[in-house]
Amino acid sequence: MENKINRVRLWPHQLPSVPQYTLKLYYSGNLVPTINQWTTYLSNVFNVLPTSLSLEYNCFENGTINKIMDAYCTDVNSMKHVELINNEELNQSKDAIISFLQRQNATEKIKLLFQPITDFVFDFKLLRNIPSCIKCKYANWITYKQLLEFESESVYLSRSNFTNSDFKNLVVKWRNGWNPTWKDLMIEFREELNIDAYISDSYIEINREDHYRNVLMRDNKIRAYRFEIEINTVLGAVLKTGYHLTRPDQSIATVTMENNKIGWFHIQPNNPDGKMIAQLSKRTFNFD
């Protein structure tokens, strides 16, 4: 390893000078020890341990991936964030992908940014840790049963195969007393949503200033509050249509749709004076 520090480069007509720090690493074909040396160096410089692992799967052979997992996803050192990337359909064996998912140990967020093969399946109960957030870029392999069983607090599923009926079933199930473990669920559905068809009982239209728990719980006879809200962003205005739904046990859920196919399901906090939470998805703007 060659270390050069505190080198000053003077740019023409530009003051003050710009310090340049360089570190050259040499390796003889075994990439993982070199990466380890580099991350160890940075850890010492900044006095922090690595917290995130981003792996572009198609750039490495399975043997190299196993060595990376051995180095960074250990019982001693858990990653906060892990992401698995591949912009094309994975050609690795399903067993290798499943092995990676089982061995990674993200505690805060796992991002599955790969396009799986047609018959890919994975049981999220096999994860070493339950991350706070699961994000899946291609969620066409996620099942309805898994929707019900996710244990992470936030779940974001893009490009799914779920239908309008699936979303309605979630709403009906919650209104009948079901309590999911997750608090925020976003799904990009394969068909347009008709959120007004989910509510068969009477409801009240509310304004922007009425999105508070103490307002929604005033009348025990009303269990649905409909709203439309326009949210202005730098990318344009987004119209969200939704309902705040209440239950006799004082629980409140908010279901919304945007851009016709993006559905949100929020389990609202129990703060007596709390304002209702709503979010926007990047997929509304065809990002992500």
C-alpha positions as CSV (number, residue, x, y, z in Angstrom):
1,M,0.0,0.0,0.0
2,E,1.3,3.4,-1.0
3,N,0.1,6.4,1.0
4,K,0.5,9.9,-0.1
5,I,-1.0,12.7,1.9
6,N,-1.2,16.4,2.1
7,R,-0.2,17.0,-1.5
8,V,-1.2,20.5,-2.8
9,R,-2.3,21.1,-6.3
10,L,-2.5,24.7,-7.6
11,W,-5.2,25.3,-10.2
12,P,-4.7,28.2,-12.6
13,H,-6.5,31.3,-11.6
14,Q,-8.1,29.6,-8.6
15,L,-7.1,30.4,-5.0
16,P,-6.7,29.1,-2.4
17,S,-4.9,25.9,-3.1
18,V,-6.7,22.6,-3.1
19,P,-5.2,19.8,-0.9
20,Q,-5.3,16.4,-2.5
21,Y,-5.1,13.1,-0.6
22,T,-4.5,9.8,-2.3
23,L,-4.2,6.2,-1.4
24,K,-3.1,3.5,-3.8
25,L,-3.9,-0.1,-3.2
26,Y,-2.1,-3.0,-5.0
27,Y,-3.5,-6.5,-5.1
28,S,-2.7,-9.8,-6.9
29,G,-6.1,-11.0,-8.0
30,N,-7.6,-11.5,-4.5
31,L,-10.0,-8.6,-4.3
32,V,-11.6,-9.1,-0.9
33,P,-8.5,-8.6,1.3
34,T,-7.8,-5.4,-0.6
35,I,-11.3,-4.1,0.0
36,N,-10.9,-5.0,3.6
37,Q,-7.6,-3.1,3.8
38,W,-9.3,-0.1,2.3
39,T,-12.3,-0.1,4.6
40,T,-10.1,-0.6,7.6
41,Y,-8.0,2.4,6.6
42,L,-11.1,4.6,6.2
43,S,-12.5,3.2,9.5
44,N,-9.3,4.3,11.3
45,V,-9.4,7.7,9.6
46,F,-13.0,8.5,10.5
47,N,-13.1,6.4,13.7
48,V,-16.3,4.5,12.5
49,L,-17.0,1.0,11.5
50,P,-18.6,0.1,8.1
51,T,-22.4,0.3,8.4
52,S,-23.6,-0.3,4.8
53,L,-23.0,-3.0,2.2
54,S,-24.0,-2.5,-1.5
55,L,-23.3,-5.4,-3.7
56,E,-23.8,-5.4,-7.5
57,Y,-24.3,-9.1,-7.8
58,N,-23.4,-9.6,-11.5
59,C,-19.9,-8.1,-10.9
60,F,-18.7,-10.9,-8.7
61,E,-18.4,-14.7,-8.7
62,N,-20.2,-16.6,-6.0
63,G,-16.9,-17.5,-4.3
64,T,-16.0,-13.8,-4.0
65,I,-19.5,-12.9,-2.7
66,N,-19.1,-15.5,0.0
67,K,-15.8,-14.0,1.1
68,I,-17.4,-10.5,1.2
69,M,-20.1,-11.9,3.4
70,D,-17.6,-13.6,5.6
71,A,-15.7,-10.3,6.0
72,Y,-18.6,-7.9,6.6
73,C,-21.8,-9.7,7.7
74,T,-20.5,-11.4,10.9
75,D,-22.0,-12.0,14.3
76,V,-19.8,-9.3,15.7
77,N,-20.4,-6.6,13.1
78,S,-24.0,-6.1,11.7
79,M,-24.6,-3.9,8.8
80,K,-27.3,-1.2,9.2
81,H,-28.1,-1.1,5.4
82,V,-27.7,-3.8,2.8
83,E,-28.6,-3.6,-0.9
84,L,-28.4,-6.2,-3.6
85,I,-28.3,-4.7,-7.1
86,N,-28.7,-6.0,-10.6
87,N,-30.4,-4.1,-13.4
88,E,-30.9,-7.2,-15.5
89,E,-32.6,-10.5,-14.8
90,L,-30.3,-12.4,-12.5
91,N,-28.6,-15.4,-14.1
92,Q,-27.1,-16.7,-10.8
93,S,-28.7,-19.7,-9.2
94,K,-31.6,-19.1,-6.9
95,D,-29.7,-21.0,-4.2
96,A,-26.9,-18.4,-4.3
97,I,-29.2,-15.5,-4.1
98,I,-31.1,-17.0,-1.2
99,S,-27.8,-17.8,0.5
100,F,-26.9,-14.1,0.3
101,L,-30.2,-12.9,1.7
102,Q,-30.0,-15.4,4.5
103,R,-26.4,-14.4,5.4
104,Q,-26.7,-10.6,5.2
105,N,-27.6,-9.1,8.6
106,A,-29.1,-5.6,7.9
107,T,-30.7,-4.1,11.0
108,E,-32.2,-1.0,9.6
109,K,-32.9,-1.3,5.8
110,I,-32.5,-4.0,3.1
111,K,-33.0,-2.9,-0.5
112,L,-33.6,-5.7,-3.0
113,L,-32.8,-3.8,-6.2
114,F,-32.6,-6.8,-8.5
115,Q,-34.9,-8.3,-11.1
116,P,-35.5,-11.9,-10.1
117,I,-35.9,-14.9,-12.4
118,T,-39.5,-16.0,-13.1
119,D,-39.9,-18.6,-10.3
120,F,-37.9,-16.9,-7.6
121,V,-39.2,-17.2,-4.1
122,F,-37.8,-16.2,-0.7
123,D,-39.1,-16.7,2.9
124,F,-38.4,-13.5,4.8
125,K,-38.7,-15.4,8.1
126,L,-35.2,-16.8,7.2
127,L,-33.5,-13.3,7.6
128,R,-31.0,-13.2,10.4
129,N,-32.3,-9.8,11.6
130,I,-35.7,-8.1,11.0
131,P,-34.7,-4.8,9.4
132,S,-36.8,-1.7,10.1
133,C,-37.4,-1.3,6.4
134,I,-37.7,-3.6,3.4
135,K,-37.6,-2.1,-0.1
136,C,-38.2,-4.3,-3.2
137,K,-37.7,-2.8,-6.7
138,Y,-39.2,-5.7,-8.5
139,A,-41.9,-7.2,-6.2
140,N,-43.7,-9.3,-8.7
141,W,-42.6,-12.4,-6.7
142,I,-44.0,-11.3,-3.3
143,T,-47.1,-13.1,-2.3
144,Y,-50.3,-11.9,-0.6
145,K,-49.5,-14.1,2.4
146,Q,-46.1,-12.3,2.8
147,L,-47.9,-9.0,2.8
148,L,-49.8,-10.1,5.9
149,E,-46.7,-11.5,7.6
150,F,-44.0,-8.8,7.0
151,E,-42.4,-7.9,10.4
152,S,-40.5,-4.8,9.3
153,E,-42.0,-1.4,10.3
154,S,-41.9,-0.1,6.7
155,V,-42.4,-2.1,3.5
156,Y,-42.1,-0.6,0.0
157,L,-43.0,-2.8,-3.0
158,S,-42.6,-1.5,-6.6
159,R,-43.7,-3.3,-9.8
160,S,-45.8,-5.8,-8.0
161,N,-48.5,-8.2,-9.3
162,F,-51.0,-7.2,-6.7
163,T,-54.5,-6.2,-7.8
164,N,-57.2,-3.7,-6.7
165,S,-58.9,-6.6,-4.9
166,D,-55.8,-7.4,-2.9
167,F,-55.7,-3.8,-1.6
168,K,-59.4,-3.9,-0.8
169,N,-58.9,-7.2,1.1
170,L,-56.2,-5.6,3.3
171,V,-58.6,-2.7,4.1
172,V,-61.5,-5.0,5.0
173,K,-59.2,-7.3,7.0
174,W,-57.9,-4.3,9.1
175,R,-61.4,-3.0,9.7
176,N,-62.4,-6.4,11.0
177,G,-59.7,-6.3,13.7
178,W,-56.5,-7.5,12.1
179,N,-53.3,-5.7,13.2
180,P,-50.2,-6.0,10.9
181,T,-46.7,-5.8,12.3
182,W,-45.8,-3.2,9.7
183,K,-46.8,0.5,10.1
184,D,-46.3,1.8,6.6
185,L,-46.9,-0.2,3.4
186,M,-46.5,1.1,-0.1
187,I,-47.4,-1.0,-3.1
188,E,-47.2,-0.3,-6.8
189,F,-50.1,-2.3,-8.2
190,R,-50.4,-3.9,-11.6
191,E,-53.8,-2.3,-12.3
192,E,-55.5,0.9,-11.5
193,L,-57.0,1.3,-8.0
194,N,-60.6,2.2,-7.1
195,I,-60.2,3.2,-3.5
196,D,-63.7,4.6,-3.2
197,A,-65.1,1.1,-3.8
198,Y,-63.5,-0.2,-0.6
199,I,-65.8,1.8,1.7
200,S,-69.5,0.7,1.7
201,D,-70.6,2.6,4.9
202,S,-71.2,6.3,5.3
203,Y,-68.3,8.7,5.4
204,I,-67.5,12.4,5.9
205,E,-65.4,14.5,3.6
206,I,-62.7,16.4,5.5
207,N,-60.4,19.3,4.7
208,R,-56.7,19.7,5.2
209,E,-57.1,21.2,8.7
210,D,-59.0,18.1,9.9
211,H,-56.3,15.5,9.7
212,Y,-55.9,15.1,13.4
213,R,-56.7,12.2,15.7
214,N,-58.8,14.3,18.1
215,V,-61.0,15.4,15.2
216,L,-61.4,11.9,13.7
217,M,-62.4,10.4,17.0
218,R,-65.1,12.9,18.0
219,D,-68.0,10.9,16.5
220,N,-68.1,7.2,17.2
221,K,-70.8,6.7,14.6
222,I,-68.5,7.7,11.7
223,R,-65.7,5.3,10.9
224,A,-64.5,6.7,7.5
225,Y,-63.3,10.1,6.6
226,R,-62.6,10.8,2.9
227,F,-60.1,13.4,1.6
228,E,-58.4,14.7,-1.4
229,I,-55.2,16.6,-1.1
230,E,-52.8,18.1,-3.6
231,I,-49.2,18.0,-2.7
232,N,-46.8,20.3,-4.6
233,T,-43.3,19.1,-5.3
234,V,-40.4,20.3,-7.5
235,L,-41.5,17.6,-9.9
236,G,-45.1,18.8,-10.1
237,A,-48.3,18.4,-8.2
238,V,-49.6,15.1,-6.9
239,L,-53.3,14.4,-6.1
240,K,-53.8,11.9,-3.3
241,T,-57.2,10.4,-2.6
242,G,-57.7,8.5,0.6
243,Y,-59.6,7.6,3.7
244,H,-58.8,7.8,7.4
245,L,-60.5,4.7,8.9
246,T,-61.2,4.4,12.7
247,R,-62.1,1.4,14.8
248,P,-63.8,1.0,18.2
249,D,-60.4,0.2,19.8
250,Q,-59.2,3.8,18.9
251,S,-57.0,2.6,16.1
252,I,-56.7,4.7,13.0
253,A,-55.4,3.6,9.6
254,T,-55.0,5.8,6.5
255,V,-55.3,4.3,3.0
256,T,-54.4,6.5,0.0
257,M,-53.7,6.2,-3.7
258,E,-51.8,8.4,-6.1
259,N,-50.9,8.2,-9.8
260,N,-53.7,5.6,-10.1
261,K,-51.6,2.6,-9.2
262,I,-49.7,3.6,-6.1
263,G,-51.4,2.5,-2.8
264,W,-50.4,3.4,0.7
265,F,-51.5,1.8,4.0
266,H,-50.5,3.7,7.2
267,I,-51.1,2.5,10.7
268,Q,-51.3,5.8,12.6
269,P,-49.6,6.4,15.9
270,N,-51.6,6.7,19.1
271,N,-50.6,10.3,20.0
272,P,-53.9,11.9,21.2
273,D,-53.2,15.1,19.4
274,G,-51.2,13.6,16.5
275,K,-51.5,14.7,12.9
276,M,-52.2,11.9,10.4
277,I,-49.2,10.7,8.4
278,A,-49.1,10.5,4.6
279,Q,-46.2,10.0,2.2
280,L,-45.4,10.2,-1.5
281,S,-43.6,7.5,-3.5
282,K,-40.8,8.1,-6.0
283,R,-42.5,5.7,-8.3
284,T,-45.2,8.4,-8.7
285,F,-42.7,10.3,-10.8
286,N,-41.4,7.1,-12.5
287,F,-38.2,7.1,-10.4
288,D,-36.6,4.3,-8.5
